[in-house]
Amino acid sequence: MSFVASNAHEVSELGESLSALRVRHQTNYVRAGRDETSPVAYVATYWHEDQKRVFEAVKDQLTEPRRKRLEDLVLARSPIPKDILARMRATIRSGKSYEYLADRLNELDIVVGMRGGPWTPPKLLLALGFE
């Protein structure tokens, strides 16, 4: 999760706001290929618990589509609950393919633990520990 800062003052404000929420963050400065319209930096948080904290702080201020996108981002980066992992493993053990399971998870809009983009067989192999 990152926030664009167009000047040093915004970098400072974003950092202070995130610190006030007890959110670990990192400032990534844009150096190469920058012009006057480019961002100065991106203030980012890479840790799931911190992203969740940001979501909780801002969710009531967002439009429904933006709230849903941010919630999905946080869910996608969260650990997969044990009950869902168990059902995923049971599906594979029953003889269904990883392709079938990926398609089914995407149809059901299960985003928890998928990291980014839709479920794919390689993501499932990683999530299930190469079963």
Backbone as a chain_set.jsonl record, in Angstrom:
{"seq": "MSFVASNAHEVSELGESLSALRVRHQTNYVRAGRDETSPVAYVATYWHEDQKRVFEAVKDQLTEPRRKRLEDLVLARSPIPKDILARMRATIRSGKSYEYLADRLNELDIVVGMRGGPWTPPKLLLALGFE", "coords": {"N": [[0.861, -1.15, 0.0], [0.7, 2.118, -0.968], [1.26, 5.667, -0.842], [1.081, 8.58, -2.733], [3.332, 11.253, -2.849], [3.701, 14.599, -3.635], [5.447, 16.57, -2.97], [7.993, 17.667, -0.608], [6.758, 18.483, 1.762], [4.325, 17.068, 1.747], [5.346, 14.476, 1.943], [6.346, 14.552, 4.549], [3.949, 15.093, 6.006], [2.398, 12.788, 5.385], [4.023, 10.801, 6.523], [3.931, 11.574, 9.249], [1.182, 11.285, 9.763], [0.827, 8.512, 9.365], [2.551, 7.549, 11.33], [1.209, 8.446, 13.593], [-0.891, 6.694, 13.598], [0.399, 4.475, 14.376], [1.64, 3.04, 12.343], [3.986, 1.278, 10.577], [6.192, 2.518, 8.16], [7.681, 3.344, 4.979], [9.636, 5.547, 3.085], [9.939, 5.988, -0.304], [11.897, 7.46, -2.525], [11.565, 9.128, -5.651], [13.862, 9.138, -8.144], [15.188, 8.733, -10.696], [14.404, 9.689, -14.033], [12.526, 11.638, -13.423], [10.185, 14.308, -13.739], [8.716, 17.644, -13.606], [6.056, 17.022, -13.084], [6.034, 14.581, -11.943], [5.74, 12.336, -9.125], [7.33, 13.104, -5.984], [7.909, 11.241, -4.077], [6.973, 7.994, -2.796], [5.106, 7.002, -0.109], [5.101, 4.225, 1.735], [3.571, 1.262, 3.119], [4.315, -1.985, 3.977], [3.487, -4.067, 5.504], [1.113, -6.368, 6.619], [-0.539, -6.087, 8.987], [-0.248, -3.366, 9.488], [-1.31, -2.27, 7.154], [-3.915, -3.064, 7.489], [-4.552, -1.538, 9.738], [-4.475, 1.052, 8.628], [-6.612, 0.822, 6.827], [-8.787, 0.467, 8.634], [-8.751, 2.975, 9.819], [-9.514, 4.737, 7.784], [-11.735, 3.783, 6.382], [-14.457, 4.614, 6.696], [-14.498, 7.031, 5.477], [-14.336, 6.704, 2.81], [-15.618, 6.253, -0.535], [-17.989, 3.717, -1.477], [-17.041, 1.965, -3.608], [-14.221, 2.481, -3.498], [-13.667, 1.845, -0.843], [-14.226, -0.901, -0.866], [-12.24, -1.807, -2.673], [-9.901, -1.198, -1.225], [-10.328, -2.737, 1.07], [-10.323, -5.298, -0.101], [-7.653, -5.377, -0.947], [-6.318, -5.443, 1.528], [-7.378, -7.833, 2.565], [-6.449, -9.643, 0.625], [-3.783, -9.727, 1.185], [-3.666, -10.9, 3.592], [-3.271, -13.672, 5.91], [-4.371, -16.939, 4.914], [-7.326, -18.194, 6.218], [-7.55, -21.045, 8.416], [-9.775, -22.762, 8.067], [-10.547, -22.273, 5.444], [-8.218, -23.038, 4.079], [-8.285, -25.767, 4.708], [-10.597, -26.58, 3.317], [-9.749, -26.026, 0.728], [-7.619, -27.835, 0.459], [-9.051, -30.236, 0.744], [-10.596, -30.172, -1.553], [-8.653, -30.491, -3.583], [-7.632, -32.996, -2.842], [-9.864, -34.521, -3.392], [-9.688, -34.947, -6.015], [-10.076, -32.893, -7.788], [-8.757, -30.412, -10.008], [-6.017, -28.039, -9.756], [-6.494, -25.912, -11.398], [-9.307, -25.98, -11.6], [-9.935, -25.407, -8.898], [-8.811, -22.846, -8.606], [-10.381, -21.401, -10.458], [-12.891, -21.701, -9.222], [-12.523, -20.422, -6.702], [-12.099, -17.828, -7.612], [-14.587, -17.351, -8.853], [-16.222, -17.352, -6.602], [-15.319, -15.108, -5.404], [-13.292, -15.122, -3.463], [-10.9, -13.569, -1.841], [-9.102, -13.52, 0.212], [-5.817, -13.961, 1.189], [-4.79, -14.235, -1.414], [-2.875, -12.583, -2.462], [-2.453, -10.842, -4.904], [-4.14, -9.928, -7.898], [-6.008, -12.463, -9.731], [-6.823, -15.796, -8.42], [-4.604, -18.423, -9.234], [-3.328, -21.557, -10.568], [-0.457, -21.755, -9.87], [-0.355, -19.969, -7.637], [-2.01, -21.304, -5.867], [-0.543, -23.637, -5.454], [1.622, -22.603, -4.012], [0.223, -21.555, -1.782], [-0.859, -23.852, -0.664], [1.322, -25.303, -0.078], [2.642, -26.935, -2.006], [1.188, -29.384, -2.496]], "CA": [[0.0, 0.0, 0.0], [1.537, 3.308, -1.003], [0.63, 6.968, -1.002], [1.912, 9.445, -3.563], [3.638, 12.58, -2.304], [4.197, 15.433, -4.734], [6.483, 17.485, -2.48], [8.576, 17.275, 0.683], [5.778, 18.719, 2.81], [3.402, 15.919, 1.741], [6.092, 13.332, 2.476], [6.364, 14.735, 5.997], [2.585, 14.926, 6.523], [2.022, 11.376, 5.296], [4.788, 10.087, 7.539], [3.39, 11.907, 10.571], [-0.152, 10.667, 9.883], [0.994, 7.074, 9.542], [3.148, 7.333, 12.651], [0.148, 8.654, 14.584], [-1.69, 5.46, 13.598], [1.336, 3.399, 14.717], [1.854, 2.29, 11.112], [5.353, 1.289, 10.049], [6.171, 2.965, 6.764], [8.959, 3.586, 4.326], [9.551, 6.536, 2.012], [10.706, 5.623, -1.493], [12.024, 8.672, -3.328], [11.692, 8.973, -7.095], [15.074, 9.847, -8.547], [15.445, 8.645, -12.136], [13.317, 9.967, -14.968], [11.536, 12.509, -12.799], [9.973, 15.656, -14.265], [7.981, 18.482, -12.641], [4.738, 16.463, -12.769], [6.222, 13.278, -11.297], [5.768, 12.365, -7.659], [8.626, 13.202, -5.322], [8.123, 10.01, -3.332], [5.854, 7.149, -2.39], [5.207, 6.595, 1.289], [4.494, 2.898, 1.641], [3.607, 0.287, 4.204], [4.36, -3.312, 3.375], [3.121, -5.05, 6.505], [-0.337, -6.594, 6.618], [-1.207, -5.494, 10.156], [-0.243, -1.913, 9.315], [-2.286, -1.967, 6.104], [-5.228, -3.237, 8.126], [-4.739, -0.376, 10.606], [-4.817, 2.175, 7.749], [-7.982, 0.586, 6.35], [-9.73, 0.745, 9.722], [-8.761, 4.413, 10.095], [-10.065, 5.56, 6.701], [-12.827, 3.128, 5.65], [-15.719, 5.367, 6.748], [-14.35, 8.257, 4.69], [-14.194, 6.331, 1.406], [-16.805, 5.824, -1.276], [-18.119, 2.263, -1.404], [-16.09, 1.246, -4.481], [-12.843, 2.614, -2.992], [-13.591, 1.079, 0.408], [-14.176, -2.318, -1.249], [-10.916, -2.085, -3.254], [-8.91, -1.193, -0.159], [-10.591, -3.915, 1.893], [-9.842, -6.465, -0.852], [-6.191, -5.349, -0.888], [-5.922, -5.898, 2.863], [-7.715, -9.26, 2.653], [-5.582, -10.408, -0.271], [-2.459, -9.839, 1.805], [-3.784, -11.523, 4.911], [-3.118, -15.13, 5.888], [-5.585, -17.689, 4.573], [-7.846, -18.865, 7.419], [-7.373, -22.499, 8.433], [-10.935, -23.468, 7.525], [-10.504, -22.162, 3.98], [-7.135, -23.924, 3.644], [-8.753, -27.154, 4.811], [-11.514, -26.839, 2.193], [-8.95, -26.037, -0.498], [-6.914, -29.123, 0.429], [-10.04, -31.292, 0.515], [-10.983, -30.112, -2.969], [-7.568, -31.092, -4.354], [-7.592, -34.437, -2.506], [-11.019, -35.197, -4.006], [-9.386, -35.184, -7.422], [-10.25, -31.684, -8.6], [-7.484, -29.829, -10.412], [-5.691, -26.705, -9.258], [-7.199, -24.989, -12.307], [-10.699, -25.958, -11.14], [-10.01, -24.714, -7.616], [-8.553, -21.418, -8.855], [-11.589, -20.85, -11.086], [-13.98, -21.683, -8.226], [-12.228, -19.362, -5.735], [-12.337, -16.555, -8.295], [-16.045, -17.211, -9.012], [-16.787, -17.054, -5.285], [-14.715, -13.848, -4.962], [-12.488, -15.354, -2.266], [-9.658, -12.821, -2.053], [-8.21, -13.646, 1.361], [-4.591, -14.69, 0.979], [-4.382, -14.463, -2.809], [-1.778, -11.643, -2.71], [-2.819, -9.842, -5.893], [-4.64, -10.573, -9.105], [-6.887, -13.611, -9.451], [-6.219, -17.067, -8.052], [-4.055, -19.221, -10.33], [-2.736, -22.789, -10.03], [0.794, -21.548, -9.125], [-0.632, -19.362, -6.32], [-2.548, -22.358, -5.016], [0.581, -24.513, -5.071], [2.322, -21.916, -2.921], [-0.647, -21.436, -0.602], [-1.092, -25.176, -0.08], [2.599, -25.961, 0.228], [3.005, -27.911, -3.054], [0.595, -30.701, -2.213]], "C": [[0.909, 1.213, 0.0], [0.715, 4.556, -1.274], [1.594, 7.857, -1.769], [2.092, 10.791, -2.874], [4.26, 13.415, -3.417], [5.239, 16.454, -4.285], [6.936, 17.04, -1.087], [7.595, 17.46, 1.837], [4.786, 17.551, 2.894], [4.075, 14.664, 2.282], [6.062, 13.381, 4.002], [4.982, 14.5, 6.612], [2.131, 13.472, 6.497], [2.744, 10.558, 6.368], [4.253, 10.33, 8.939], [2.025, 11.258, 10.787], [-0.047, 9.166, 10.108], [1.606, 6.747, 10.898], [2.104, 7.485, 13.754], [-0.765, 7.428, 14.693], [-0.868, 4.246, 14.027], [1.542, 2.449, 13.535], [3.312, 2.421, 10.697], [5.289, 1.668, 8.578], [7.579, 3.248, 6.278], [8.736, 4.6, 3.223], [10.489, 6.129, 0.889], [10.737, 6.838, -2.412], [12.208, 8.335, -4.8], [12.899, 9.794, -7.527], [15.224, 9.87, -10.069], [14.194, 8.974, -12.945], [12.236, 10.885, -14.446], [11.421, 13.823, -13.549], [9.102, 16.417, -13.275], [6.601, 17.943, -12.278], [4.83, 15.116, -12.051], [6.144, 13.411, -9.782], [7.198, 12.495, -7.145], [8.943, 11.866, -4.657], [6.817, 9.243, -3.182], [6.105, 6.78, -0.939], [4.41, 5.299, 1.385], [4.533, 2.154, 2.96], [3.454, -1.084, 3.573], [3.817, -4.404, 4.291], [1.607, -5.141, 6.633], [-1.04, -5.919, 7.784], [-1.262, -3.97, 10.044], [-1.227, -1.494, 8.23], [-3.709, -2.082, 6.649], [-5.55, -2.033, 9.018], [-5.124, 0.858, 9.784], [-6.256, 2.023, 7.257], [-9.003, 0.945, 7.428], [-9.849, 2.246, 9.983], [-9.505, 5.213, 9.037], [-11.334, 5.002, 6.062], [-14.127, 3.931, 5.63], [-15.676, 6.654, 5.927], [-14.294, 7.98, 3.192], [-15.546, 6.039, 0.765], [-16.836, 4.298, -1.242], [-17.163, 1.541, -2.352], [-14.644, 1.322, -3.986], [-12.656, 1.831, -1.696], [-13.439, -0.409, 0.096], [-12.8, -2.677, -1.829], [-9.841, -2.138, -2.169], [-9.094, -2.406, 0.761], [-10.076, -5.179, 1.2], [-8.318, -6.535, -0.84], [-5.709, -5.894, 0.45], [-6.213, -7.391, 3.016], [-6.773, -10.116, 1.812], [-4.2, -10.625, 0.338], [-2.502, -10.483, 3.181], [-3.566, -13.036, 4.798], [-4.451, -15.799, 5.546], [-6.064, -18.392, 5.839], [-7.763, -20.389, 7.297], [-8.554, -23.245, 7.836], [-10.969, -23.402, 6.0], [-9.389, -23.039, 3.424], [-7.567, -25.381, 3.667], [-9.694, -27.496, 3.655], [-10.765, -26.876, 0.869], [-8.233, -27.383, -0.634], [-7.868, -30.271, 0.14], [-10.472, -31.327, -0.95], [-9.928, -30.778, -3.84], [-7.501, -32.597, -4.097], [-8.746, -35.208, -3.134], [-10.808, -35.434, -5.501], [-9.597, -33.987, -8.33], [-8.874, -31.091, -8.893], [-7.257, -28.472, -9.734], [-6.378, -25.642, -10.117], [-8.663, -24.854, -11.889], [-10.824, -25.145, -9.859], [-9.777, -23.214, -7.791], [-9.791, -20.76, -9.455], [-12.72, -20.706, -10.07], [-13.755, -20.574, -7.189], [-12.481, -17.981, -6.353], [-13.832, -16.307, -8.491], [-16.703, -16.793, -7.705], [-16.243, -15.754, -4.691], [-14.005, -14.0, -3.617], [-11.142, -14.679, -2.495], [-8.651, -13.016, -0.928], [-7.012, -14.522, 1.001], [-4.097, -14.81, -0.443], [-3.272, -13.539, -3.271], [-2.143, -10.563, -3.714], [-3.247, -10.537, -7.16], [-5.483, -11.781, -8.75], [-6.1, -14.832, -8.977], [-5.753, -17.777, -9.317], [-3.524, -20.522, -9.733], [-1.388, -22.573, -9.328], [0.585, -20.9, -7.749], [-1.167, -20.408, -5.358], [-1.452, -23.312, -4.56], [1.369, -23.901, -3.93], [1.494, -21.881, -1.645], [-0.806, -22.782, 0.113], [0.203, -25.941, 0.182], [2.946, -27.074, -0.734], [2.467, -29.304, -2.759], [0.533, -31.545, -3.457]], "O": [[1.785, 1.338, 0.855], [-0.371, 4.502, -1.852], [2.79, 7.878, -1.481], [1.135, 11.389, -2.382], [5.222, 12.995, -4.06], [5.847, 17.129, -5.117], [6.338, 16.155, -0.475], [7.601, 16.676, 2.786], [4.449, 17.1, 3.988], [3.45, 13.878, 2.994], [5.787, 12.378, 4.661], [4.855, 13.797, 7.614], [1.551, 12.978, 7.464], [2.134, 9.724, 7.036], [4.134, 9.395, 9.731], [1.744, 10.742, 11.869], [-0.753, 8.611, 10.95], [1.216, 5.771, 11.538], [2.115, 6.74, 14.734], [-1.338, 7.162, 15.749], [-1.372, 3.124, 14.042], [1.609, 1.231, 13.698], [3.815, 3.525, 10.491], [4.426, 1.189, 7.842], [8.525, 3.372, 7.057], [7.745, 4.518, 2.499], [11.687, 5.947, 1.103], [9.722, 7.201, -3.006], [12.91, 7.388, -5.154], [12.95, 11.003, -7.3], [15.373, 10.942, -10.656], [13.081, 8.587, -12.588], [11.13, 10.902, -14.986], [12.431, 14.399, -13.955], [8.78, 15.89, -12.21], [6.026, 18.358, -11.272], [3.817, 14.578, -11.604], [6.446, 14.466, -9.225], [8.148, 12.054, -7.791], [10.087, 11.412, -4.665], [5.725, 9.766, -3.407], [7.183, 6.304, -0.585], [3.202, 5.278, 1.147], [5.403, 2.381, 3.802], [2.574, -1.31, 2.743], [3.705, -5.556, 3.874], [0.913, -4.129, 6.74], [-2.046, -5.239, 7.581], [-2.241, -3.358, 10.472], [-1.905, -0.476, 8.368], [-4.587, -1.289, 6.306], [-6.688, -1.565, 9.046], [-5.997, 1.625, 10.191], [-7.025, 2.983, 7.271], [-9.974, 1.651, 7.155], [-10.925, 2.733, 10.329], [-10.073, 6.26, 9.347], [-11.96, 5.699, 5.263], [-14.832, 3.92, 4.621], [-16.707, 7.29, 5.71], [-14.213, 8.911, 2.39], [-16.493, 5.632, 1.437], [-15.81, 3.662, -1.002], [-16.522, 0.577, -1.934], [-13.919, 0.329, -4.05], [-11.608, 1.224, -1.479], [-12.626, -1.099, 0.712], [-12.255, -3.734, -1.511], [-8.975, -3.012, -2.188], [-8.115, -3.025, 1.177], [-9.464, -6.032, 1.841], [-7.748, -7.622, -0.736], [-4.793, -6.716, 0.496], [-5.383, -8.133, 3.542], [-6.352, -11.189, 2.243], [-3.53, -11.61, 0.028], [-1.476, -10.594, 3.852], [-3.668, -13.603, 3.711], [-5.52, -15.274, 5.859], [-5.292, -19.111, 6.472], [-7.891, -20.943, 6.205], [-8.364, -24.259, 7.164], [-11.373, -24.36, 5.342], [-9.58, -23.713, 2.412], [-7.252, -26.142, 2.751], [-9.599, -28.579, 3.078], [-11.102, -27.664, -0.015], [-8.238, -27.994, -1.703], [-7.536, -31.179, -0.622], [-10.686, -32.401, -1.513], [-10.265, -31.547, -4.74], [-7.333, -33.382, -5.031], [-8.631, -36.408, -3.383], [-11.644, -36.045, -6.166], [-9.32, -34.064, -9.527], [-7.941, -31.257, -8.108], [-8.186, -27.852, -9.215], [-6.791, -24.598, -9.612], [-9.196, -23.746, -11.83], [-11.707, -24.295, -9.74], [-10.478, -22.404, -7.184], [-10.203, -19.687, -9.015], [-13.426, -19.698, -10.064], [-14.695, -19.862, -6.836], [-13.01, -17.085, -5.696], [-14.299, -15.181, -8.315], [-17.628, -15.98, -7.698], [-16.654, -15.345, -3.605], [-14.098, -13.133, -2.748], [-10.327, -15.178, -3.272], [-7.471, -12.71, -1.096], [-7.166, -15.665, 0.57], [-3.063, -15.439, -0.67], [-2.771, -13.702, -4.383], [-2.129, -9.393, -3.331], [-2.764, -11.628, -7.465], [-5.653, -12.087, -7.57], [-4.878, -14.894, -9.112], [-6.427, -17.735, -10.346], [-3.291, -20.595, -8.527], [-1.177, -23.158, -8.266], [1.28, -21.25, -6.796], [-0.824, -20.406, -4.176], [-1.439, -23.744, -3.407], [1.743, -24.595, -2.985], [2.005, -22.146, -0.557], [-0.878, -22.838, 1.34], [0.173, -27.093, 0.614], [3.505, -28.085, -0.309], [3.212, -30.283, -2.774], [0.065, -32.683, -3.409]]}, "num_chains": 1, "name": "protein.A"}
